[in-house]
Amino acid sequence: MGGAAFAGFMAIWVIIAIAIFIFSIYIYWRIASKAGYNGALSLLMLVPVVNLLVLLLFAFSEWPLEQEVRRLRGGSAPMRGPIVTTP
């Protein structure tokens, strides 16, 4: 009887752990997307040492979103691609 209860507890624990895991990947995906990076960058959070490097990238690099805002406000960020004007 005790083995069945333990198996049921473990099954519930595994389901909860998987749900938390999926939710955390979703959160990182949203953060990367809102910062202007590809959301798939969040999958690197699964790799043990690389996840620290990704967090450092988010914390200390200039986000593509910040570069775009500076460019639109007339700052000194270089523009990507050619400037096309119509006559």
PyMOL CGO cylinders between C-alpha atoms (Angstrom):
from pymol import cmd
from pymol.cgo import CYLINDER

trace = [
    CYLINDER, 0.00, 0.00, 0.00, 2.83, 2.38, 0.82, 0.3, 1, 1, 1, 1, 1, 1,
    CYLINDER, 2.83, 2.38, 0.82, 4.46, 1.77, -2.57, 0.3, 1, 1, 1, 1, 1, 1,
    CYLINDER, 4.46, 1.77, -2.57, 1.32, 2.82, -4.44, 0.3, 1, 1, 1, 1, 1, 1,
    CYLINDER, 1.32, 2.82, -4.44, 1.04, 6.03, -2.41, 0.3, 1, 1, 1, 1, 1, 1,
    CYLINDER, 1.04, 6.03, -2.41, 4.69, 6.83, -3.07, 0.3, 1, 1, 1, 1, 1, 1,
    CYLINDER, 4.69, 6.83, -3.07, 4.24, 6.18, -6.81, 0.3, 1, 1, 1, 1, 1, 1,
    CYLINDER, 4.24, 6.18, -6.81, 1.21, 8.46, -6.88, 0.3, 1, 1, 1, 1, 1, 1,
    CYLINDER, 1.21, 8.46, -6.88, 3.11, 11.18, -5.03, 0.3, 1, 1, 1, 1, 1, 1,
    CYLINDER, 3.11, 11.18, -5.03, 6.04, 10.88, -7.44, 0.3, 1, 1, 1, 1, 1, 1,
    CYLINDER, 6.04, 10.88, -7.44, 3.73, 11.05, -10.46, 0.3, 1, 1, 1, 1, 1, 1,
    CYLINDER, 3.73, 11.05, -10.46, 2.15, 14.26, -9.15, 0.3, 1, 1, 1, 1, 1, 1,
    CYLINDER, 2.15, 14.26, -9.15, 5.58, 15.69, -8.31, 0.3, 1, 1, 1, 1, 1, 1,
    CYLINDER, 5.58, 15.69, -8.31, 6.88, 14.93, -11.82, 0.3, 1, 1, 1, 1, 1, 1,
    CYLINDER, 6.88, 14.93, -11.82, 3.85, 16.60, -13.43, 0.3, 1, 1, 1, 1, 1, 1,
    CYLINDER, 3.85, 16.60, -13.43, 4.30, 19.72, -11.28, 0.3, 1, 1, 1, 1, 1, 1,
    CYLINDER, 4.30, 19.72, -11.28, 8.05, 19.83, -12.04, 0.3, 1, 1, 1, 1, 1, 1,
    CYLINDER, 8.05, 19.83, -12.04, 7.41, 19.57, -15.79, 0.3, 1, 1, 1, 1, 1, 1,
    CYLINDER, 7.41, 19.57, -15.79, 4.79, 22.33, -15.61, 0.3, 1, 1, 1, 1, 1, 1,
    CYLINDER, 4.79, 22.33, -15.61, 7.21, 24.64, -13.74, 0.3, 1, 1, 1, 1, 1, 1,
    CYLINDER, 7.21, 24.64, -13.74, 9.94, 23.81, -16.24, 0.3, 1, 1, 1, 1, 1, 1,
    CYLINDER, 9.94, 23.81, -16.24, 7.74, 24.63, -19.24, 0.3, 1, 1, 1, 1, 1, 1,
    CYLINDER, 7.74, 24.63, -19.24, 6.50, 27.83, -17.60, 0.3, 1, 1, 1, 1, 1, 1,
    CYLINDER, 6.50, 27.83, -17.60, 10.06, 29.00, -16.90, 0.3, 1, 1, 1, 1, 1, 1,
    CYLINDER, 10.06, 29.00, -16.90, 11.04, 28.45, -20.55, 0.3, 1, 1, 1, 1, 1, 1,
    CYLINDER, 11.04, 28.45, -20.55, 7.94, 30.43, -21.57, 0.3, 1, 1, 1, 1, 1, 1,
    CYLINDER, 7.94, 30.43, -21.57, 8.97, 33.28, -19.25, 0.3, 1, 1, 1, 1, 1, 1,
    CYLINDER, 8.97, 33.28, -19.25, 12.50, 33.42, -20.69, 0.3, 1, 1, 1, 1, 1, 1,
    CYLINDER, 12.50, 33.42, -20.69, 11.06, 33.26, -24.22, 0.3, 1, 1, 1, 1, 1, 1,
    CYLINDER, 11.06, 33.26, -24.22, 8.89, 36.32, -23.48, 0.3, 1, 1, 1, 1, 1, 1,
    CYLINDER, 8.89, 36.32, -23.48, 11.83, 38.21, -21.94, 0.3, 1, 1, 1, 1, 1, 1,
    CYLINDER, 11.83, 38.21, -21.94, 14.04, 37.52, -24.96, 0.3, 1, 1, 1, 1, 1, 1,
    CYLINDER, 14.04, 37.52, -24.96, 11.28, 38.51, -27.39, 0.3, 1, 1, 1, 1, 1, 1,
    CYLINDER, 11.28, 38.51, -27.39, 10.49, 41.75, -25.58, 0.3, 1, 1, 1, 1, 1, 1,
    CYLINDER, 10.49, 41.75, -25.58, 14.18, 42.63, -25.50, 0.3, 1, 1, 1, 1, 1, 1,
    CYLINDER, 14.18, 42.63, -25.50, 14.38, 42.21, -29.27, 0.3, 1, 1, 1, 1, 1, 1,
    CYLINDER, 14.38, 42.21, -29.27, 16.21, 38.89, -29.35, 0.3, 1, 1, 1, 1, 1, 1,
    CYLINDER, 16.21, 38.89, -29.35, 14.97, 35.68, -30.92, 0.3, 1, 1, 1, 1, 1, 1,
    CYLINDER, 14.97, 35.68, -30.92, 12.78, 33.84, -28.44, 0.3, 1, 1, 1, 1, 1, 1,
    CYLINDER, 12.78, 33.84, -28.44, 14.59, 30.59, -29.16, 0.3, 1, 1, 1, 1, 1, 1,
    CYLINDER, 14.59, 30.59, -29.16, 17.53, 32.05, -27.24, 0.3, 1, 1, 1, 1, 1, 1,
    CYLINDER, 17.53, 32.05, -27.24, 15.58, 31.01, -24.15, 0.3, 1, 1, 1, 1, 1, 1,
    CYLINDER, 15.58, 31.01, -24.15, 16.24, 27.36, -24.98, 0.3, 1, 1, 1, 1, 1, 1,
    CYLINDER, 16.24, 27.36, -24.98, 19.88, 27.98, -24.10, 0.3, 1, 1, 1, 1, 1, 1,
    CYLINDER, 19.88, 27.98, -24.10, 18.70, 28.34, -20.51, 0.3, 1, 1, 1, 1, 1, 1,
    CYLINDER, 18.70, 28.34, -20.51, 18.53, 24.52, -20.49, 0.3, 1, 1, 1, 1, 1, 1,
    CYLINDER, 18.53, 24.52, -20.49, 22.31, 24.20, -20.88, 0.3, 1, 1, 1, 1, 1, 1,
    CYLINDER, 22.31, 24.20, -20.88, 23.95, 24.45, -17.43, 0.3, 1, 1, 1, 1, 1, 1,
    CYLINDER, 23.95, 24.45, -17.43, 26.88, 26.85, -18.01, 0.3, 1, 1, 1, 1, 1, 1,
    CYLINDER, 26.88, 26.85, -18.01, 25.47, 28.57, -21.07, 0.3, 1, 1, 1, 1, 1, 1,
    CYLINDER, 25.47, 28.57, -21.07, 22.45, 29.76, -19.09, 0.3, 1, 1, 1, 1, 1, 1,
    CYLINDER, 22.45, 29.76, -19.09, 24.73, 32.01, -17.03, 0.3, 1, 1, 1, 1, 1, 1,
    CYLINDER, 24.73, 32.01, -17.03, 26.21, 33.45, -20.21, 0.3, 1, 1, 1, 1, 1, 1,
    CYLINDER, 26.21, 33.45, -20.21, 22.73, 34.16, -21.57, 0.3, 1, 1, 1, 1, 1, 1,
    CYLINDER, 22.73, 34.16, -21.57, 21.79, 35.95, -18.36, 0.3, 1, 1, 1, 1, 1, 1,
    CYLINDER, 21.79, 35.95, -18.36, 24.99, 38.02, -18.62, 0.3, 1, 1, 1, 1, 1, 1,
    CYLINDER, 24.99, 38.02, -18.62, 24.07, 38.84, -22.21, 0.3, 1, 1, 1, 1, 1, 1,
    CYLINDER, 24.07, 38.84, -22.21, 20.64, 40.04, -21.11, 0.3, 1, 1, 1, 1, 1, 1,
    CYLINDER, 20.64, 40.04, -21.11, 22.04, 42.02, -18.21, 0.3, 1, 1, 1, 1, 1, 1,
    CYLINDER, 22.04, 42.02, -18.21, 25.06, 43.77, -19.72, 0.3, 1, 1, 1, 1, 1, 1,
    CYLINDER, 25.06, 43.77, -19.72, 24.63, 44.02, -23.49, 0.3, 1, 1, 1, 1, 1, 1,
    CYLINDER, 24.63, 44.02, -23.49, 22.63, 46.61, -25.32, 0.3, 1, 1, 1, 1, 1, 1,
    CYLINDER, 22.63, 46.61, -25.32, 19.39, 45.04, -26.41, 0.3, 1, 1, 1, 1, 1, 1,
    CYLINDER, 19.39, 45.04, -26.41, 18.31, 45.28, -30.05, 0.3, 1, 1, 1, 1, 1, 1,
    CYLINDER, 18.31, 45.28, -30.05, 15.19, 47.05, -28.78, 0.3, 1, 1, 1, 1, 1, 1,
    CYLINDER, 15.19, 47.05, -28.78, 17.34, 49.76, -27.16, 0.3, 1, 1, 1, 1, 1, 1,
    CYLINDER, 17.34, 49.76, -27.16, 19.33, 50.17, -30.36, 0.3, 1, 1, 1, 1, 1, 1,
    CYLINDER, 19.33, 50.17, -30.36, 16.12, 50.61, -32.35, 0.3, 1, 1, 1, 1, 1, 1,
    CYLINDER, 16.12, 50.61, -32.35, 14.76, 53.19, -29.91, 0.3, 1, 1, 1, 1, 1, 1,
    CYLINDER, 14.76, 53.19, -29.91, 18.01, 55.16, -30.05, 0.3, 1, 1, 1, 1, 1, 1,
    CYLINDER, 18.01, 55.16, -30.05, 17.98, 55.05, -33.84, 0.3, 1, 1, 1, 1, 1, 1,
    CYLINDER, 17.98, 55.05, -33.84, 14.37, 56.22, -34.01, 0.3, 1, 1, 1, 1, 1, 1,
    CYLINDER, 14.37, 56.22, -34.01, 15.06, 59.06, -31.60, 0.3, 1, 1, 1, 1, 1, 1,
    CYLINDER, 15.06, 59.06, -31.60, 17.91, 60.25, -33.79, 0.3, 1, 1, 1, 1, 1, 1,
    CYLINDER, 17.91, 60.25, -33.79, 20.79, 58.93, -31.68, 0.3, 1, 1, 1, 1, 1, 1,
    CYLINDER, 20.79, 58.93, -31.68, 24.14, 57.80, -32.91, 0.3, 1, 1, 1, 1, 1, 1,
    CYLINDER, 24.14, 57.80, -32.91, 23.40, 54.10, -33.36, 0.3, 1, 1, 1, 1, 1, 1,
    CYLINDER, 23.40, 54.10, -33.36, 24.31, 52.84, -36.82, 0.3, 1, 1, 1, 1, 1, 1,
    CYLINDER, 24.31, 52.84, -36.82, 21.41, 51.91, -39.04, 0.3, 1, 1, 1, 1, 1, 1,
    CYLINDER, 21.41, 51.91, -39.04, 21.07, 48.43, -40.43, 0.3, 1, 1, 1, 1, 1, 1,
    CYLINDER, 21.07, 48.43, -40.43, 20.65, 48.06, -44.16, 0.3, 1, 1, 1, 1, 1, 1,
    CYLINDER, 20.65, 48.06, -44.16, 20.48, 50.68, -46.87, 0.3, 1, 1, 1, 1, 1, 1,
    CYLINDER, 20.48, 50.68, -46.87, 18.36, 53.78, -46.65, 0.3, 1, 1, 1, 1, 1, 1,
    CYLINDER, 18.36, 53.78, -46.65, 15.73, 53.69, -49.39, 0.3, 1, 1, 1, 1, 1, 1,
    CYLINDER, 15.73, 53.69, -49.39, 13.91, 56.88, -50.33, 0.3, 1, 1, 1, 1, 1, 1,
    CYLINDER, 13.91, 56.88, -50.33, 11.21, 57.31, -52.91, 0.3, 1, 1, 1, 1, 1, 1,
    CYLINDER, 11.21, 57.31, -52.91, 11.14, 60.41, -55.12, 0.3, 1, 1, 1, 1, 1, 1,
]
cmd.load_cgo(trace, "trace")
